Amino acid sequence: ALPICGVELDPIKRHNEATVFALTSYVEGFPNVLIEAMANGIVCVASDIESGVVREIIQDGENGYLFRNRDVEDLRNKLEKAVACSAENKRIEVNAVKVIDVMNVDHIVDKWIDYIQK
């Protein structure tokens, strides 16, 4: 059984120790914590929530794993893949870090300026 950590006074240290991150929300706004985990090269497993926001961040099997929202069996299967030492997960770690390229302030501001000008 995995321990529930509770309050973490040094979340950066805990992030640096992690090999897998799971976002199991049924509903989610913009998941900053998912972006932070990916930027640290952590293999992420996240629920494919109805709003589609997580699907815009994770491409299943490319830079993380998506599981069907509220599907415990699919979550279990994706977690098993995520904890495996595999070439696929090494590739996912490398691809996950690339989230920085599209989720940085300059890129987001440029997108807003383009949107407003249209």
Summary of the structure (lengths in Angstrom):
residues: 118
radius of gyration: 15.0
end to end distance: 52.2
largest distance: 52.5
contacts: 305
relative contact order: 0.14
helix: 51%
strand: 14%
